[in-house]
Amino acid sequence: MNVATAKVADLDALLELILEYQEEGEEYEVCPEETITDYLNDILQDKSLGTVFIGRSSSGSPIGFCIVYLMPSTFEGTRNPTILDLFVRQNMREKGFGRQLFDHCIRWAKEQKFPRILCTVQNMNMAAQYLFEPYEPDSSGWIQYSVDL
């Protein structure tokens, strides 16, 4: 798999992958394409929000993506790269592509001189937990809650 920083020209391939990603998330409704397109355009055009990586096969077909958000930290006075979204097409799983995307994110964060990269996964997402298992879990003591509005 070839992993690269996504550009606006990759928007159609990313949209295709994100719609598949959303369809797998049973607890969420699929967003309208226009909403996702606007959201992706914001990230692709404003590097202060984060970076999107896209993985493609040797023939150029999109296999997966990862979005690294730059989450602000008032305590540290900086932004921390945080992976919330990492997806590999179902028929391409268990071939090491998720690991390649994740490792690419780690290399990118090191090149950008960030001291760490954070990953947030749902406690029922065993595949993601398996992917991140070789790394130490966050011991900061923070617990994440969600308030539906």
C-alpha positions as CSV (number, residue, x, y, z in Angstrom):
1,M,0.0,0.0,0.0
2,N,1.2,3.5,-0.8
3,V,0.3,6.1,1.9
4,A,0.3,9.8,1.0
5,T,-0.9,13.0,2.4
6,A,-4.4,13.5,0.9
7,K,-5.0,16.5,-1.3
8,V,-8.2,18.1,-2.6
9,A,-7.8,16.0,-5.8
10,D,-8.3,12.9,-3.5
11,L,-11.7,14.1,-2.4
12,D,-13.8,11.7,-4.4
13,A,-11.8,8.7,-3.2
14,L,-11.9,9.9,0.4
15,L,-15.6,10.5,0.2
16,E,-16.1,6.9,-1.1
17,L,-14.0,5.5,1.8
18,I,-15.7,7.7,4.4
19,L,-19.2,6.7,3.3
20,E,-18.1,3.0,3.7
21,Y,-16.7,3.9,7.1
22,Q,-19.9,5.6,8.2
23,E,-22.0,2.6,7.0
24,E,-20.1,0.3,9.3
25,G,-20.8,2.6,12.3
26,E,-24.1,1.1,13.3
27,E,-24.7,3.6,16.1
28,Y,-24.4,6.7,13.8
29,E,-26.5,7.9,10.9
30,V,-24.7,8.4,7.6
31,C,-24.1,12.1,7.0
32,P,-25.1,13.6,3.7
33,E,-22.3,13.7,1.1
34,E,-22.3,17.5,1.0
35,T,-21.7,17.7,4.7
36,I,-18.8,15.3,4.5
37,T,-17.4,17.0,1.4
38,D,-17.4,20.4,3.2
39,Y,-15.8,18.8,6.3
40,L,-13.0,17.1,4.3
41,N,-12.4,20.3,2.3
42,D,-11.9,22.2,5.6
43,I,-9.3,19.7,6.8
44,L,-7.5,19.4,3.5
45,Q,-7.2,23.1,3.1
46,D,-6.4,24.1,6.7
47,K,-3.4,22.2,8.1
48,S,-4.0,23.7,11.6
49,L,-7.0,21.3,11.8
50,G,-5.1,18.2,11.0
51,T,-3.9,16.0,8.2
52,V,-5.6,13.3,6.1
53,F,-3.6,10.3,4.9
54,I,-4.9,8.0,2.1
55,G,-3.7,4.5,1.4
56,R,-3.9,3.2,-2.2
57,S,-3.0,-0.1,-3.8
58,S,-0.2,-0.3,-6.4
59,S,-2.9,0.2,-9.1
60,G,-4.1,3.4,-7.3
61,S,-7.3,2.1,-5.9
62,P,-8.2,3.6,-2.5
63,I,-7.8,1.1,0.4
64,G,-8.1,3.2,3.5
65,F,-7.6,6.5,5.2
66,C,-6.6,8.0,8.5
67,I,-7.3,11.5,9.8
68,V,-4.9,13.0,12.4
69,Y,-6.6,15.9,14.1
70,L,-4.6,18.6,15.8
71,M,-6.4,18.9,19.1
72,P,-5.6,22.0,21.2
73,S,-4.2,21.5,24.7
74,T,-4.4,24.6,27.0
75,F,-2.3,22.9,29.6
76,E,0.6,22.3,27.1
77,G,0.0,25.4,25.0
78,T,0.1,23.3,21.8
79,R,-1.8,21.0,19.7
80,N,-1.6,17.2,20.0
81,P,-2.0,15.0,16.9
82,T,-4.9,12.7,17.7
83,I,-6.2,9.8,15.6
84,L,-9.9,9.4,15.8
85,D,-10.6,8.0,12.4
86,L,-8.6,5.1,10.8
87,F,-10.4,2.9,8.3
88,V,-9.4,0.1,5.9
89,R,-11.9,-1.4,3.5
90,Q,-13.4,-4.6,4.8
91,N,-12.1,-6.8,2.0
92,M,-8.6,-5.5,2.5
93,R,-8.3,-6.1,6.3
94,E,-5.9,-8.4,8.1
95,K,-3.2,-7.7,5.5
96,G,-1.3,-5.1,7.5
97,F,-2.8,-2.0,5.9
98,G,-4.2,-0.6,9.1
99,R,-0.7,-1.0,10.7
100,Q,0.9,0.7,7.6
101,L,-1.5,3.7,8.0
102,F,-0.9,3.9,11.7
103,D,2.9,3.6,11.3
104,H,2.8,6.4,8.6
105,C,1.0,8.7,11.1
106,I,3.7,8.0,13.7
107,R,6.5,8.8,11.3
108,W,4.6,12.0,10.3
109,A,4.2,13.1,13.9
110,K,7.9,12.5,14.6
111,E,8.9,14.5,11.5
112,Q,6.7,17.3,12.7
113,K,8.5,17.2,16.1
114,F,5.4,16.3,18.1
115,P,6.2,14.7,21.5
116,R,3.4,12.2,21.2
117,I,0.4,11.0,19.1
118,L,-2.9,10.1,20.7
119,C,-5.4,7.6,19.7
120,T,-9.0,7.4,20.8
121,V,-11.1,4.2,20.2
122,Q,-14.4,3.0,21.4
123,N,-14.2,0.3,24.1
124,M,-16.1,-2.1,21.8
125,N,-13.8,-1.6,18.9
126,M,-11.6,-4.7,19.4
127,A,-9.9,-4.4,16.0
128,A,-8.6,-0.9,16.8
129,Q,-7.5,-2.0,20.3
130,Y,-5.6,-4.9,18.7
131,L,-3.9,-2.4,16.3
132,F,-2.8,-0.1,19.1
133,E,-2.0,-2.9,21.6
134,P,1.8,-2.7,21.2
135,Y,1.7,0.8,22.6
136,E,1.1,1.9,26.2
137,P,-2.4,3.0,27.0
138,D,-2.8,6.7,28.0
139,S,-2.1,6.9,31.7
140,S,-3.0,10.6,32.0
141,G,-6.0,9.7,34.1
142,W,-8.5,11.4,31.7
143,I,-11.8,9.8,30.9
144,Q,-13.7,10.8,27.9
145,Y,-17.5,11.4,28.3
146,S,-20.0,12.3,25.6
147,V,-23.0,14.5,26.1
148,D,-25.8,14.2,23.6
149,L,-27.4,17.6,22.8
